[in-house]
Amino acid sequence: MNALSLDTVVLAENKQELVILDQTLLPGEIRYLHLSRTEDIREAIYSLRVRGAPAIGVAAAYGIYLAVAGLEETDMDRFCAVFREKKAYLNSARPTAVNLSWALNRMERVLDAERDTLSVEEMKRRLCQEADAIRAEDIAISRSIGEYGFSLLRHGDGILTHCNAGTLATAKYGTALAPIYIALEHGWDDLRVFCDETRPLLQGARLSAFEMQTAGVDTTLICDNMASITMKRGKINIVFVGCDRVAANGDFANKIGTSGVAILARYYGIPFYVCAPSSTIDLSIPSGEHIVIEERPAEEVTHMWYAKPMAPEGVKVDNPAFDVTDHSLITGIITEKGIAYPPFDRAFARLGIV
Ligand SMILES: CSC[C@H]1O[C@H](OP(=O)(O)O)[C@H](O)[C@@H]1O
């Protein structure tokens, strides 16, 4: 079974349930959840059952549609009031990935633009169409990022990636792993992928290594603290990572540990590329210090993967889920519109990212 064949997040045919692959159970178990309640969809986002900036955006778009799809309401004002209440609730699930608010805001723009010309029932159908469009666009965007990223690869390259920005982080194909999927489509069979395990939630070990191994790619799992020696030994030719929010100057937030990988890549003279759908670029913030970093429960560090205590009871724990990498450490930002090179604010404008 190839992970690329798994749907990450999709609306059920009856249009009454969101079907998500529960990523907290991977790689050991493939289980799909059928969720219709807003509370359950929000919990799935918070608990990383569905995760990855683009996948979170798709889940939120369908989540807000499902939040109002069952309303037996004919008054548009009351329908809109419920919509906005449910939107705020879904938006509070996780703060760092911009795609969550981006998708919900896009859905609200449809509501505001067409509320005077549609009935409530017609609006429900229109919102479902917009969520479908967001998902379809995400797949096309991932493929385009993959094509641009593939243009940077050479036969035999060793690629380091951090966390999971593969098909499981999007509707399909992924961002940082998309170039490898495209290379496979071109018949390449000599790439080597190194996956940082990415503590504490191990998205690299559990998800990226799973994706690459099931795709038949030469895959090596390393602990996060092994990235330096792996680079020093000359095994890495390029780094591809995903992102959760990119600021106007190119600073970006990604899974905790990414900034360390970027510093190492700079030290060892290895190209470091960020794979960013334009929906993840937030031009409303000038630089990375404006990005809110999600803090998560201590148990993810101390208890999640251990049968026995791995730390003294009651020890203080920091668990920031993301960190911000300075734009000065980035070789290029691969978007679906092309590759942006420094200075990134001008490059974004040239690519039509406004
Ligand atoms: C293609 S975006 C993937 C991005 O999202 C991940 O965060 P999380 O697993 O907490 O949703 C990670 O930062 C990935 O790079």
Ligand as a Chemical Component Dictionary entry (heavy atoms), coordinates in Angstrom:
data_LIG
# 
_chem_comp.id                   LIG 
_chem_comp.type                 NON-POLYMER 
_chem_comp.pdbx_formal_charge   0 
_chem_comp.three_letter_code    LIG 
# 
loop_
_chem_comp_atom.comp_id 
_chem_comp_atom.atom_id 
_chem_comp_atom.alt_atom_id 
_chem_comp_atom.type_symbol 
_chem_comp_atom.charge 
_chem_comp_atom.model_Cartn_x 
_chem_comp_atom.model_Cartn_y 
_chem_comp_atom.model_Cartn_z 
_chem_comp_atom.pdbx_ordinal 
LIG C1 C1 C 0 2.540 21.081 4.407  1  
LIG S1 S1 S 0 2.460 21.882 5.899  2  
LIG C2 C2 C 0 3.106 20.729 6.983  3  
LIG C3 C3 C 0 3.592 21.377 8.233  4  
LIG O1 O1 O 0 2.594 21.260 9.268  5  
LIG C4 C4 C 0 3.171 20.502 10.311 6  
LIG O2 O2 O 0 2.714 20.855 11.569 7  
LIG P1 P1 P 0 1.644 19.889 12.310 8  
LIG O3 O3 O 0 2.068 18.471 12.069 9  
LIG O4 O4 O 0 1.743 20.316 13.763 10 
LIG O5 O5 O 0 0.308 20.220 11.699 11 
LIG C5 C5 C 0 4.649 20.781 10.175 12 
LIG O6 O6 O 0 5.001 22.044 10.660 13 
LIG C6 C6 C 0 4.798 20.656 8.695  14 
LIG O7 O7 O 0 5.964 21.178 8.141  15 
# 
loop_
_chem_comp_bond.comp_id 
_chem_comp_bond.atom_id_1 
_chem_comp_bond.atom_id_2 
_chem_comp_bond.value_order 
_chem_comp_bond.pdbx_ordinal 
LIG C1 S1 SING 1  
LIG S1 C2 SING 2  
LIG C2 C3 SING 3  
LIG C3 O1 SING 4  
LIG C3 C6 SING 5  
LIG O1 C4 SING 6  
LIG C4 O2 SING 7  
LIG C4 C5 SING 8  
LIG O2 P1 SING 9  
LIG P1 O3 DOUB 10 
LIG P1 O4 SING 11 
LIG P1 O5 SING 12 
LIG C5 O6 SING 13 
LIG C5 C6 SING 14 
LIG C6 O7 SING 15 
# 
